[in-house]
Amino acid sequence: GVFLYNHLQQKVRTAEALAQKYKQQQEALSAQLQVVYEHRARLERSLQKERGEHKKTKEDFLVYKLEAQEALNKEKQDSMNRYGALSSQHKILKNQHDDVKKQLLDLQLQHNSLKLEHRKTLESHSQKYAQLQQERDSQVTSLQDTVFKLREESKLLRKAHQDVHSQLLSAQAQMEEFRQLKEALQKMPGFR
């Protein structure tokens, strides 16, 4: 009985030691499980937070995408409007360029025509000038001859005038002599 009692007591002590060991292991596992639960709770909170941030980010991205799409559409519309305005302006400028080009060609033709006419007029004027120069030279020569002849005639007329003047003076002297002679004769009684 004592042996059995001792044997049972030893088994009880062994069982108690084993129970104590298991209890310690259970407490350690409970502590580890508590740590795991807390870690899991932190992870779930973190995951929830991440999901919230992801949802907000997604919503912000959708808003940004919508705004960017609207801005892109507006920019595209503005670009199309600007392209239309530039296209119209380009057509207007092209038409103006064509008109200016046509005017330039017309002016070049007119300039060439005027240049040819100017050349003809210049040649005609040159010919007329040469002819007038020749006529003037001829007239100058003729006038010089006439002046020379008139000078000669003037010399002859002066000489004739001097001769006539001399004859006139001589005639006056003779008239004076005849008058004196007539007076002398009239004073003579026998002559009357």
C-alpha positions in Angstrom: 0.0 0.0 0.0 2.8 2.4 0.9 4.5 1.5 -2.3 1.3 2.1 -4.2 0.7 5.3 -2.3 4.2 6.5 -3.0 3.8 5.4 -6.6 0.5 7.3 -6.9 1.9 10.3 -5.1 4.8 10.3 -7.6 2.4 10.0 -10.4 0.3 12.9 -8.9 3.4 15.0 -8.6 4.4 14.2 -12.1 0.8 14.9 -13.2 0.8 18.2 -11.3 4.2 19.1 -12.7 2.9 18.2 -16.2 -0.3 20.1 -15.4 1.7 23.1 -14.2 3.8 22.8 -17.3 0.7 22.6 -19.5 -0.8 25.5 -17.6 2.3 27.6 -18.2 2.3 26.6 -21.8 -1.4 27.5 -22.0 -0.7 30.8 -20.4 2.2 31.4 -22.8 0.0 30.4 -25.7 -2.8 32.6 -24.3 -0.4 35.5 -24.1 0.9 34.7 -27.6 -2.7 34.4 -28.8 -3.5 37.7 -27.1 -0.5 39.2 -28.9 -1.7 37.6 -32.2 -5.3 38.9 -31.6 -4.0 42.4 -30.9 -1.7 42.2 -33.9 -4.6 41.0 -36.0 -6.8 43.8 -34.6 -4.1 46.3 -35.5 -3.7 44.8 -38.9 -7.5 44.9 -39.5 -7.6 48.5 -38.3 -4.6 49.3 -40.6 -6.3 47.4 -43.4 -9.6 49.2 -42.8 -7.6 52.5 -42.9 -5.8 51.5 -46.0 -9.2 50.5 -47.6 -10.6 53.9 -46.6 -7.6 55.7 -48.0 -7.7 53.5 -51.1 -11.4 54.3 -51.5 -10.7 58.0 -51.0 -7.8 57.9 -53.4 -9.9 56.0 -56.0 -12.7 58.6 -55.6 -10.1 61.4 -55.9 -8.7 59.7 -58.9 -12.1 59.4 -60.5 -12.8 63.1 -59.8 -9.4 64.0 -61.2 -10.0 61.8 -64.2 -13.4 63.4 -64.8 -12.0 66.9 -64.4 -9.0 66.0 -66.6 -11.5 64.6 -69.2 -13.6 67.7 -69.1 -10.5 69.9 -69.3 -9.2 67.8 -72.2 -12.6 68.0 -73.9 -12.7 71.8 -73.4 -9.1 72.1 -74.6 -10.0 70.0 -77.6 -13.0 72.1 -78.3 -10.9 75.3 -77.9 -8.3 73.8 -80.2 -10.9 73.0 -82.8 -12.3 76.5 -82.5 -8.8 78.0 -82.8 -8.1 75.7 -85.8 -11.3 76.8 -87.4 -10.5 80.4 -86.8 -6.9 80.0 -88.1 -8.2 78.0 -91.1 -10.6 80.8 -92.0 -7.9 83.4 -91.4 -5.5 81.3 -93.6 -8.1 81.2 -96.4 -8.6 85.0 -96.1 -4.8 85.6 -96.1 -4.4 83.2 -99.0 -7.1 85.1 -101.0 -5.4 88.4 -100.1 -2.0 86.9 -101.2 -3.5 85.8 -104.5 -5.0 89.2 -105.0 -1.7 90.9 -104.2 0.1 88.5 -106.4 -2.3 89.3 -109.3 -1.9 93.0 -108.6 1.8 92.6 -108.7 1.7 90.8 -112.0 -0.6 93.6 -113.4 1.7 96.3 -112.1 4.8 94.5 -113.6 3.0 94.3 -117.0 2.0 98.0 -116.6 5.6 98.8 -115.6 7.0 97.0 -118.6 4.5 98.7 -120.9 5.3 102.1 -119.4 9.0 101.4 -119.6 8.7 100.5 -123.3 6.6 103.6 -123.9 9.1 105.7 -121.9 11.9 104.3 -124.1 10.0 105.1 -127.3 9.2 108.6 -126.0 12.8 109.2 -125.0 14.0 108.1 -128.4 11.4 110.3 -130.1 12.4 113.2 -127.9 16.0 112.5 -128.6 15.3 112.6 -132.3 13.2 115.8 -132.0 15.9 117.3 -129.8 18.6 116.5 -132.4 16.4 117.9 -135.1 15.6 121.0 -133.1 19.3 121.4 -132.3 20.2 121.1 -136.0 17.4 123.6 -136.8 18.6 125.9 -134.1 22.2 125.7 -135.3 21.0 126.4 -138.8 18.9 129.3 -137.6 21.9 130.6 -135.5 24.1 130.4 -138.6 21.4 132.1 -140.7 20.9 134.8 -138.0 24.7 135.3 -137.8 24.8 135.8 -141.6 21.8 138.2 -141.4 23.5 140.1 -138.5 26.7 140.3 -140.6 24.7 141.6 -143.6 22.8 144.0 -141.5 26.0 145.3 -140.0 27.4 145.8 -143.5 24.2 147.5 -144.6 24.3 149.7 -141.4 27.9 150.7 -142.3 26.7 151.6 -145.8 23.7 153.4 -144.5 25.9 155.4 -142.1 28.2 156.3 -144.9 25.2 157.3 -147.1 23.8 159.2 -144.2 27.1 161.1 -143.7 27.2 161.8 -147.5 23.6 163.1 -147.4 24.4 165.1 -144.3 27.4 166.6 -146.0 25.3 167.3 -149.1 22.7 168.9 -146.9 25.2 171.1 -145.2 26.6 172.1 -148.6 23.1 172.8 -149.9 22.3 174.8 -146.8 25.5 176.8 -147.3 24.5 177.4 -150.9 21.0 178.4 -149.9 22.5 180.8 -147.4 24.7 182.2 -150.2 21.7 182.5 -152.6 19.7 184.2 -149.9 22.4 186.7 -149.1 22.9 187.2 -152.9 19.2 187.7 -153.3 19.1 190.2 -150.5 22.0 192.1 -152.0 20.3 192.1 -155.4 17.0 193.3 -154.0 18.8 196.2 -152.4 20.2 197.3 -155.7 17.7 199.7 -157.4 18.9 199.0 -160.9 18.4 195.3 -160.6 14.8 195.7 -159.6 
